[in-house]
Amino acid sequence: MAHKPSLQFRLAASHLLVFLAISLIVTLFFGFFYSTFIHRSLQRVLDRYAESLTDPILASDRAAITQIARQNNVEFVVFPRDGAAFAVDREGDFYPAGELPKPAFSFLVSEIARPSGAVRFHWRYSAMHESHYPMIIGFVILLIAVFGGAFYFQNHLLSPLRRLRAGVEAVALGDLNARVEASGQDEIGQVAQAFNQMTEQIQTMISDRERLLADVSHELRSPLARIQVALALLEDETLAKSMREDVLEMEHLTQMLLDRERFSADVLRAQTAAFDWCELVTNVSKRFADQAPGLKLLVPERPVSGVGSERWLSLVLQNLLDNAFKFSKADSLPIEVELGQTDQTLFVEVRDDGIGIAPEDCERIFEPFVKLRADRGHHQGFGLGLNLCQRIVTVHGGTLRCYPQNQGCLFRLELPDSNECAQGRALPSDVQVANQNSGEIG
């Protein structure tokens, strides 16, 4: 979908169009109305004024004629009845009649005839235009001031909306502490107040829910510990083994709930530090070295530096590998773990050829407490691990997606790559390398 311009941009564009429309109207007014109506009016006035100057010019000497030309800022050609024609410029200088420039568009011409001769006046039209320049400049300045003030007040009125948008985006990213300054009692101020109240209520509800889950998970640990002690004293080993498996499953669920509720953006920021992705992937992979069907590790030869919470990102990779081994088949190929970089991202891929995931379930598996169909072999799990992994990756600014394969599935973790590969550190010697950058563990 095409990006829609912002409200401020649309308002500014409308103001600019109005400004251009008014400027066009003013230009047309001065171009047509002034050049027709005003031109004719000026011509009539100048003709009458020329009649009043003609007799003095025809009857005066050169000094008087020079004074008339200077005082009236006019050029004229005199055609005396008795004598040669001559021309006078605006400075009062005399020329032969043929040397005076021919009247151009910028001149108005008035020709007055008398029995004693005739005079043709060349009124400078541009000088009359110049008298209107201050008015036109003042009008343009007024327009700029009006539209500049409108833009300023528009920006001032839209600033609460920008703050409200920033608050909504912050809440969308998980920052429930975000609040919007609710200045004024107008409609925008009321919306800001309602947004703050809504955010506070949501924060309270989520805090109560998380506190309840954390308290319940914590309280479950004590009876589970007592049950384990009792199982150790139970003589029936078969029954004890079955009950011990149930207890371990409950402990795993309890630990998963605790991890899920302990995690937050604040906790992650407190644990953020620089680390080596190659080392992280290698260390987590070693925990599964003795499990079937084996593990194939593909990492760069040089360390790849990253910034984040190494503990929580290790938990993500551990959960993905745990699922890959859990849902592998007896004849499955070794699980592949690949670490790589592109121009903009760093990625970790976990690929298996186990029982796989249906395409329609690839989005649902990241929702909390979602368990897939048992008829496809998904008997294990509580539906919390992948949800926690996605939360961790999202707070790191990345994505975690599942892609169905012809056999098995592929999980791809992508994070922004803002660090270059480090130089000069080798991988641990116990990682067997194949094809320069890959190896098998186990």
C-alpha positions in Angstrom: 0.0 0.0 0.0 1.3 3.4 -0.9 2.5 5.6 1.8 0.0 8.4 2.6 1.5 11.9 3.2 1.2 13.2 6.8 -1.5 15.6 7.8 1.0 18.4 8.3 2.3 17.9 4.8 -1.2 17.9 3.3 -2.1 21.1 5.2 1.2 22.8 4.1 0.5 21.7 0.5 -3.0 23.2 0.6 -1.6 26.5 2.0 1.0 26.6 -0.7 -1.7 26.0 -3.4 -3.8 28.8 -1.9 -0.8 31.1 -2.0 -0.1 30.2 -5.6 -3.7 30.7 -6.5 -3.8 34.2 -4.9 -0.5 35.1 -6.6 -1.9 34.0 -9.9 -5.1 36.1 -9.4 -3.0 39.1 -8.5 -0.8 38.6 -11.5 -3.8 38.3 -13.8 -5.4 41.4 -12.3 -2.3 43.5 -12.8 -1.6 42.0 -16.2 -5.1 42.3 -17.8 -7.2 44.7 -15.7 -4.3 47.1 -15.2 -3.1 47.0 -18.8 -6.6 47.6 -20.3 -8.7 49.6 -18.0 -6.0 51.6 -16.2 -4.0 52.0 -19.5 -7.0 53.7 -21.2 -7.7 55.9 -18.1 -4.0 57.0 -18.0 -4.1 57.7 -21.8 -7.0 60.1 -21.4 -5.5 61.8 -18.4 -2.1 62.2 -20.2 -3.7 63.5 -23.4 -5.4 66.3 -21.4 -2.1 67.0 -19.6 -0.3 67.0 -22.9 -2.7 69.6 -24.3 -1.8 71.9 -21.4 1.9 71.6 -22.2 1.7 71.9 -25.9 1.1 75.7 -26.1 3.9 76.6 -23.7 6.3 74.3 -25.6 5.5 75.8 -29.0 5.8 79.4 -27.6 8.8 79.0 -25.4 12.5 79.2 -25.9 15.0 76.3 -25.5 15.6 77.0 -21.8 11.9 76.9 -21.0 11.5 73.7 -23.1 14.4 72.1 -21.2 12.7 72.9 -17.8 9.4 71.5 -19.0 11.0 68.2 -20.0 12.9 67.8 -16.7 9.9 68.7 -14.5 7.5 66.3 -16.3 10.0 63.5 -17.0 8.8 63.3 -20.6 10.4 63.1 -24.0 8.7 64.9 -26.9 9.2 65.8 -30.5 8.3 69.3 -31.6 7.1 69.9 -35.2 6.9 73.8 -35.5 4.9 75.2 -38.4 7.9 77.4 -39.3 11.2 75.6 -38.8 12.8 72.2 -38.5 11.5 69.5 -36.1 13.6 68.7 -33.1 13.5 66.3 -30.1 14.0 66.8 -26.4 14.8 63.9 -24.0 13.8 63.7 -20.3 17.0 65.5 -19.3 16.2 68.5 -21.5 18.8 67.8 -24.1 18.0 68.6 -27.7 18.4 66.2 -30.7 17.5 66.1 -34.3 14.0 64.7 -34.6 15.2 61.5 -36.2 17.6 60.6 -33.4 15.0 60.2 -30.6 14.3 56.5 -30.1 11.1 55.2 -31.5 8.4 54.8 -28.8 8.4 51.3 -27.4 5.8 49.3 -25.5 6.9 51.0 -22.3 5.8 54.4 -23.6 2.4 56.1 -23.9 2.2 58.5 -26.8 0.1 61.7 -26.9 0.2 63.8 -30.1 -1.3 67.2 -29.9 -1.7 69.5 -32.9 -2.0 73.3 -32.9 -2.1 75.9 -35.7 1.4 76.9 -34.8 2.7 73.3 -34.9 2.4 69.9 -33.3 4.0 68.1 -30.3 4.3 64.3 -29.9 4.8 63.3 -26.2 6.5 60.0 -25.2 5.3 59.3 -21.6 7.5 56.7 -19.9 5.1 53.9 -19.1 7.6 52.0 -16.9 8.0 54.9 -14.6 4.3 54.6 -13.9 4.7 50.9 -13.2 7.5 51.6 -10.8 5.2 53.7 -8.7 3.2 50.5 -8.0 6.3 48.4 -7.1 6.1 49.3 -3.3 2.4 48.3 -3.3 3.1 45.0 -5.0 6.1 44.2 -2.7 4.1 45.1 0.3 1.3 42.8 -0.9 3.8 39.9 -1.4 5.3 40.5 2.1 1.8 40.5 3.5 1.0 37.2 1.8 4.2 35.6 3.1 3.5 36.9 6.6 0.0 35.5 6.5 0.9 32.1 5.3 4.0 32.0 7.5 1.8 32.7 10.5 -0.7 30.1 9.3 2.1 27.5 9.0 3.4 28.4 12.5 0.0 28.0 14.1 -0.7 24.8 12.1 2.6 23.4 13.4 1.6 24.5 17.0 -1.8 22.9 16.7 -0.4 19.6 15.3 2.3 19.2 17.9 -0.1 17.4 20.4 -1.0 15.0 17.6 2.7 14.2 17.0 3.2 13.6 20.8 0.1 11.4 20.8 1.5 9.4 17.8 4.8 9.0 19.5 3.0 7.6 22.6 1.0 5.2 20.6 4.1 3.9 18.8 5.9 3.5 22.1 3.0 1.5 23.5 3.0 -0.6 20.3 6.6 -1.4 21.0 5.8 -2.6 24.5 6.6 0.5 26.5 3.6 0.7 28.8 5.2 3.5 30.8 4.8 5.9 27.9 2.5 8.8 28.6 1.3 11.8 26.5 1.4 15.4 27.7 -2.3 16.3 27.9 -2.2 20.1 27.5 -5.5 21.9 27.1 -9.1 20.8 27.3 -9.8 20.7 23.6 -10.6 17.5 21.6 -6.9 16.6 21.2 -6.3 17.1 24.9 -9.2 14.9 25.8 -8.0 12.2 23.5 -4.5 12.4 25.2 -6.1 12.1 28.6 -8.1 9.1 27.5 -5.0 7.5 26.0 -3.1 8.0 29.3 -5.9 6.4 31.3 -6.2 3.5 28.9 -2.4 2.9 29.0 -2.4 3.0 32.8 -5.3 0.5 33.1 -3.6 -1.8 30.6 -0.3 -1.6 32.5 -2.1 -2.4 35.8 -3.9 -5.3 34.3 -0.8 -6.8 32.8 1.2 -6.2 36.0 -1.5 -8.0 38.0 -1.5 -10.9 35.6 2.3 -11.2 35.5 2.4 -11.0 39.3 -0.2 -13.7 39.6 1.7 -16.0 37.2 5.0 -15.4 38.9 3.5 -16.0 42.4 1.8 -19.2 41.3 4.9 -20.4 39.5 7.1 -19.6 42.6 4.7 -21.3 45.0 4.6 -24.5 42.9 8.3 -25.0 43.5 8.0 -25.9 47.2 5.4 -28.7 46.8 7.4 -30.0 43.8 10.5 -30.2 45.9 8.6 -32.1 48.6 7.2 -34.5 46.1 10.7 -35.2 44.8 11.9 -36.0 48.3 8.9 -38.3 48.7 9.7 -40.0 45.4 13.2 -40.7 46.5 11.8 -42.7 49.4 9.3 -44.5 47.3 10.1 -48.3 47.0 8.2 -48.9 43.8 10.8 -47.8 41.3 8.5 -48.1 38.3 5.9 -45.9 39.9 8.5 -43.5 41.1 10.0 -43.2 37.7 6.6 -42.3 36.1 5.8 -39.8 38.9 9.4 -38.3 38.6 8.8 -37.7 34.9 5.6 -35.9 35.7 7.3 -33.8 38.3 10.1 -32.9 35.9 7.6 -31.8 33.4 5.9 -29.6 36.0 9.2 -28.2 37.0 10.0 -27.4 33.3 6.6 -25.6 33.0 7.2 -23.7 36.2 10.6 -22.6 35.0 9.2 -21.6 31.7 6.5 -19.5 33.4 9.1 -17.8 35.6 11.4 -17.1 32.6 8.5 -15.6 30.7 7.5 -13.3 33.5 11.0 -12.3 34.5 11.7 -11.2 31.0 11.1 -7.5 30.1 12.7 -4.8 28.1 14.1 -3.2 31.3 15.7 -6.5 32.3 17.2 -6.9 28.8 18.6 -3.4 28.8 20.3 -4.0 32.1 22.0 -7.1 30.7 23.0 -5.7 27.3 26.7 -6.1 26.4 28.9 -6.9 23.5 29.5 -10.6 22.8 30.7 -13.0 20.1 27.9 -14.7 18.2 30.2 -17.5 17.1 31.0 -18.3 20.7 27.4 -18.1 21.7 26.2 -20.5 19.0 29.1 -22.9 19.6 28.5 -23.0 23.4 24.8 -23.6 23.1 25.3 -26.3 20.4 27.7 -28.2 22.6 24.9 -28.9 25.1 23.3 -31.0 22.5 26.5 -32.7 21.3 25.5 -36.2 22.6 21.9 -36.2 21.4 20.6 -38.0 18.2 20.5 -37.4 15.3 23.5 -35.2 15.8 24.2 -31.5 15.0 26.0 -29.8 12.1 27.3 -26.4 12.9 28.0 -23.7 10.2 29.7 -20.5 11.5 32.0 -18.0 10.0 35.7 -18.4 10.6 36.0 -15.0 12.1 34.1 -14.0 15.2 30.9 -12.0 14.6 30.4 -9.3 17.2 26.9 -8.4 18.5 25.3 -6.3 21.2 22.5 -7.5 23.4 21.6 -9.9 26.2 23.7 -13.0 25.7 21.8 -14.9 28.3 18.4 -14.3 26.7 19.6 -14.9 23.2 21.3 -18.1 24.3 17.9 -19.1 25.7 16.3 -18.5 22.3 18.8 -20.7 20.5 18.6 -23.4 23.2 14.8 -23.5 22.8 15.0 -23.8 19.1 17.5 -26.6 19.3 15.5 -28.3 22.0 12.4 -28.3 19.8 14.4 -29.5 16.7 15.8 -32.5 18.6 12.5 -33.2 20.4 10.6 -33.5 17.1 13.2 -35.2 15.0 12.6 -38.8 13.8 14.8 -41.8 14.3 16.2 -41.6 10.8 16.5 -37.9 10.6 19.6 -36.2 9.3 21.7 -34.1 11.7 20.2 -30.8 12.7 21.9 -27.8 11.0 22.7 -24.6 12.8 23.9 -21.8 10.5 25.2 -18.4 11.6 25.7 -15.8 8.8 25.5 -12.1 7.8 24.0 -10.1 4.9 24.5 -6.5 4.1 21.9 -5.4 6.7 21.2 -8.3 9.0 22.7 -11.1 11.0 20.9 -14.4 10.9 20.8 -17.7 12.7 19.0 -20.7 11.1 18.0 -23.9 12.7 17.0 -26.6 10.2 15.7 -30.1 10.8 13.9 -32.8 8.8 11.7 -34.0 11.6 7.9 -34.2 11.7 7.6 -30.6 10.5 4.9 -27.9 11.0 1.9 -27.3 8.7 2.1 -24.0 6.8 -1.1 -22.7 8.4 0.5 -23.2 11.9 3.7 -21.3 11.2 2.3 -18.1 12.7 0.2 -19.7 15.5 3.1 -21.4 17.1 4.4 -18.1 18.5 1.2 -17.4 20.4 1.2 -18.3 24.1 -0.2 -21.7 25.1 -0.7 -22.9 21.5 -0.1 -26.6 21.0 -0.3 -28.2 17.6 -2.2 -31.3 16.6 -1.2 -34.5 18.3 -1.9 -36.6 15.1 1.2 -35.1 13.6 3.3 -36.1 16.6 3.2 -32.9 18.6 2.7 -34.5 22.0 5.2 -32.5 24.0 5.6 -28.9 25.0 3.4 -26.3 26.7 3.1 -23.6 24.1 5.3 -21.0 25.9 8.8 -21.4 24.7 8.4 -20.0 21.2 6.3 -17.1 22.5 9.1 -16.2 24.9 11.7 -16.5 22.1 9.8 -14.2 19.9 9.4 -11.6 22.7 13.2 -11.7 23.3 14.0 -11.3 19.6 11.5 -8.5 19.1 12.9 -6.5 22.0 16.3 -6.9 20.4 14.8 -5.3 17.2 14.8 -8.5 15.2 12.4 -11.2 13.9 11.9 -14.9 14.4 10.0 -16.8 11.7 9.2 -20.4 10.9 9.3 -21.7 7.3 7.8 -25.1 6.4 10.0 -27.4 4.4 9.3 -30.5 2.3 10.8 -32.4 5.2 11.0 -30.8 8.7 11.0 -27.1 9.2 13.4 -24.0 9.3 13.5 -21.4 12.0 15.2 -18.2 11.0 16.3 -15.5 13.6 17.2 -12.2 12.1 18.7 -9.2 13.9 20.0 -5.8 12.7 23.7 -6.1 11.9 25.3 -2.9 13.2 28.7 -4.4 13.9 31.4 -5.6 11.7 33.1 -8.9 12.1 35.8 -8.9 14.6 39.4 -9.8 13.6 42.0 -12.1 15.0 40.1 -14.6 17.2 39.8 -18.2 16.3 37.0 -20.6 17.2 37.5 -23.1 19.9 39.7 -26.0 18.8 37.1 -28.7 19.6 34.8 -27.4 16.9 35.4 -29.6 13.8 35.5 -27.5 10.7 34.2 -28.7 7.3 33.9 -26.7 4.1 36.0 -24.0 5.8 33.0 -22.8 7.9 31.0 -25.8 9.0 31.4 -28.7 11.4 29.5 -31.6 13.1 29.2 -31.9 16.8 28.4 -35.2 18.4 
